[in-house]
Amino acid sequence: ADAGEHVDLRDAGRLAERFDSVIEASCKAVGVERGALGLSFRPLVSAIAEVGKQISGTTTGDLRSALAQRTQLLNAKDAGWQALRKVWVRILAEVRGPEEAEAIVEAAWRAHLPRRAQIESRQFRRQMDFSQDK
């Protein structure tokens, strides 16, 4: 694949292929074994509206696993908070255990509650102002 080719950012397999080919070519060019790089990966997904920050999956040396986590998180985000919450807990539970994963996700949700209330209040006031202007 050439460098200008568009790759679907949710296609974990294709992204991994592209990344692997670039890393292999780079390592070959400088005479370094890929294993010597000690690469690790952790997916980050914006969840500003849901919890006010980026959320992450688990750190792994397996690029395909990290990209698969990212795709799962993005697809769940598209389905709404309950789906995102479920997938995020499941991914974190693989490393941290179910109780700690639930606690992390719940803490993130609760920490964002005041900000979410401000946003909803502002939206409500705007709707009221708009309806009074008619």
C-alpha positions in Angstrom: 0.0 0.0 0.0 1.3 3.4 -0.8 1.7 6.1 1.9 -1.2 8.2 0.4 -3.7 5.4 0.5 -6.7 6.0 2.8 -7.2 3.5 5.6 -10.4 3.2 7.6 -9.3 4.1 11.1 -11.7 1.4 12.5 -10.2 -1.3 10.4 -7.8 -2.8 13.0 -6.4 -5.4 10.7 -5.5 -3.0 7.9 -4.1 -0.4 10.4 -1.9 -3.1 11.9 -0.7 -4.2 8.5 0.3 -0.6 7.6 2.0 0.0 10.9 3.9 -3.3 10.8 5.2 -2.6 7.3 6.4 0.9 8.2 8.1 -0.4 11.4 9.7 -3.3 9.6 11.0 -1.0 6.9 12.3 1.5 9.4 14.0 -1.2 11.5 15.6 -2.7 8.3 16.8 0.7 7.2 18.7 1.3 10.4 19.7 -2.3 11.2 17.6 -2.7 14.4 15.5 -5.7 15.3 11.8 -4.8 16.0 11.9 -6.6 19.3 14.7 -4.3 20.5 12.3 -1.3 20.2 10.1 -2.5 23.2 7.0 -1.1 21.6 3.8 -1.1 23.6 0.4 0.2 22.7 -2.7 1.5 24.6 -5.8 2.7 22.8 -7.2 6.2 23.7 -10.7 7.2 22.8 -12.2 10.6 23.3 -15.1 10.4 25.8 -15.4 14.1 26.6 -19.2 14.2 26.4 -19.5 11.0 28.5 -16.9 11.4 31.2 -15.1 14.6 30.4 -11.8 13.1 29.2 -10.1 10.5 27.1 -10.5 6.9 28.2 -8.0 4.2 27.6 -7.9 0.5 27.1 -5.1 -1.7 28.5 -1.5 -1.5 27.6 -0.2 -4.3 25.5 2.8 -5.2 23.3 0.3 -6.6 20.7 -0.7 -3.8 18.2 -3.6 -5.8 16.9 -5.0 -6.3 20.4 -4.7 -2.5 21.1 -6.4 -1.6 17.8 -9.2 -4.2 18.4 -9.8 -2.6 21.9 -9.9 0.8 20.2 -12.4 -0.4 17.6 -14.6 -1.9 20.3 -14.5 1.3 22.3 -15.4 3.5 19.3 -18.2 1.2 18.2 -19.6 1.1 21.7 -19.3 4.9 22.0 -21.4 5.2 18.9 -24.1 3.1 20.6 -24.3 5.3 23.7 -23.0 5.5 27.2 -24.4 2.2 28.5 -22.7 0.3 25.6 -19.4 2.2 26.1 -19.5 1.7 29.8 -20.0 -2.1 29.4 -17.1 -2.4 26.9 -14.8 -0.2 28.9 -15.4 -2.2 32.0 -14.9 -5.5 30.2 -11.6 -4.3 28.7 -10.2 -2.9 32.0 -11.4 -6.0 33.9 -9.0 -8.2 31.8 -6.1 -6.7 33.6 -7.5 -5.0 36.7 -10.3 -7.4 37.7 -14.0 -6.7 37.6 -14.3 -4.7 40.8 -11.5 -2.3 40.1 -12.7 -1.9 36.5 -16.2 -1.0 37.7 -14.7 1.4 40.2 -12.6 3.2 37.6 -15.5 3.6 35.2 -17.9 4.7 37.9 -15.5 7.2 39.3 -15.0 8.7 35.8 -18.8 9.0 35.3 -19.4 10.6 38.8 -16.5 13.0 38.4 -18.2 14.4 35.2 -21.7 14.7 36.7 -21.4 18.4 37.7 -20.1 19.4 34.3 -22.8 17.4 32.6 -25.4 19.1 34.7 -24.1 22.5 33.8 -24.2 21.6 30.1 -27.8 20.3 30.3 -28.9 23.3 32.3 -27.4 25.7 29.7 -29.1 23.7 26.9 -32.4 23.9 28.7 -32.1 27.7 29.3 -31.3 28.1 25.6 -34.4 26.1 24.6 -36.5 28.2 27.0 -35.1 31.5 25.6 -35.7 30.3 22.0 -39.3 29.3 22.8 -40.0 32.7 24.4 -38.6 34.5 21.4 -41.3 33.0 19.2 
